[in-house]
């Protein structure tokens, strides 16, 4: 009666955690938002690769959130002072 499709499905909780992380990054700086977004997307890609290798259900959060939080702190603590310092000193890359 009902057809089930075999596909990749993410739960609502995954999107809530992703949006909270990107929202927190948006409160600080646009460069941090881009870094967190790209880290979350690459974490989802890694999860999909592991899903194709393992052939069993895997949680979508651990890799994406770990990369997102790591890139949040790295961008906020390391990249932002470097970029602001070099742009105020008029140093071209």
C-alpha positions as CSV (number, residue, x, y, z in Angstrom):
1,X,0.0,0.0,0.0
2,X,2.6,2.5,1.0
3,X,5.8,2.8,-0.9
4,X,9.0,3.4,1.0
5,X,11.9,4.9,-0.8
6,X,15.4,4.0,0.1
7,X,17.2,7.3,0.4
8,X,19.1,9.4,2.8
9,X,17.0,11.2,5.4
10,X,18.1,13.7,8.0
11,X,16.0,14.3,11.1
12,X,14.8,17.6,12.3
13,X,17.2,17.6,15.2
14,X,20.1,17.6,12.8
15,X,19.0,20.7,11.2
16,X,18.3,22.4,14.5
17,X,21.9,21.7,15.7
18,X,23.3,22.9,12.4
19,X,21.3,26.1,12.5
20,X,22.2,26.8,16.1
21,X,25.9,26.6,15.3
22,X,25.6,28.7,12.2
23,X,23.4,31.2,14.1
24,X,26.0,31.5,16.8
25,X,28.7,32.1,14.2
26,X,26.5,34.8,12.6
27,X,26.4,36.7,15.9
28,X,30.2,37.1,15.6
29,X,31.5,37.5,12.1
30,X,30.6,36.6,8.5
31,X,33.9,34.8,7.9
32,X,33.0,32.5,10.8
33,X,29.6,31.8,9.3
34,X,31.3,30.7,6.0
35,X,33.8,28.5,7.9
36,X,31.1,26.8,9.9
37,X,28.9,26.3,6.9
38,X,31.7,24.7,4.9
39,X,32.7,22.5,7.8
40,X,29.1,21.3,8.3
41,X,28.8,20.5,4.6
42,X,32.1,18.7,4.5
43,X,31.1,16.7,7.6
44,X,27.9,15.7,5.9
45,X,30.0,14.6,2.9
46,X,32.2,12.5,5.2
47,X,29.2,11.0,6.8
48,X,27.8,10.1,3.4
49,X,31.1,8.5,2.4
50,X,31.1,6.4,5.6
51,X,27.5,5.5,5.0
52,X,28.3,4.1,1.6
53,X,31.3,2.2,3.0
54,X,29.7,0.8,6.2
55,X,26.3,0.1,4.7
56,X,24.5,0.7,8.0
57,X,22.7,3.6,9.6
58,X,25.0,6.3,11.0
59,X,24.2,9.4,13.0
60,X,24.6,12.6,11.0
61,X,25.7,14.8,13.8
62,X,29.0,13.8,15.2
63,X,31.4,14.5,12.3
64,X,29.5,17.6,11.2
65,X,29.2,19.2,14.6
66,X,32.8,18.4,15.5
67,X,34.1,20.0,12.4
68,X,31.8,22.9,12.7
69,X,32.7,23.7,16.3
70,X,36.5,23.2,15.5
71,X,36.3,25.6,12.6
72,X,34.2,28.0,14.6
73,X,36.9,28.3,17.3
74,X,39.8,28.2,14.8
75,X,38.3,31.0,12.7
76,X,37.2,33.1,15.6
77,X,40.5,32.8,17.6
78,X,43.1,32.4,14.9
79,X,41.9,33.6,11.5
80,X,39.9,36.7,12.5
81,X,42.8,38.5,14.4
82,X,45.1,37.6,11.5
83,X,42.8,39.0,8.8
84,X,41.9,42.1,10.8
85,X,45.5,42.8,11.7
86,X,46.7,42.4,8.1
87,X,43.9,44.5,6.7
88,X,44.5,47.3,9.1
89,X,48.2,47.2,8.3
90,X,47.3,47.3,4.6
91,X,49.2,44.1,3.9
92,X,48.2,42.4,0.7
93,X,48.3,38.7,0.3
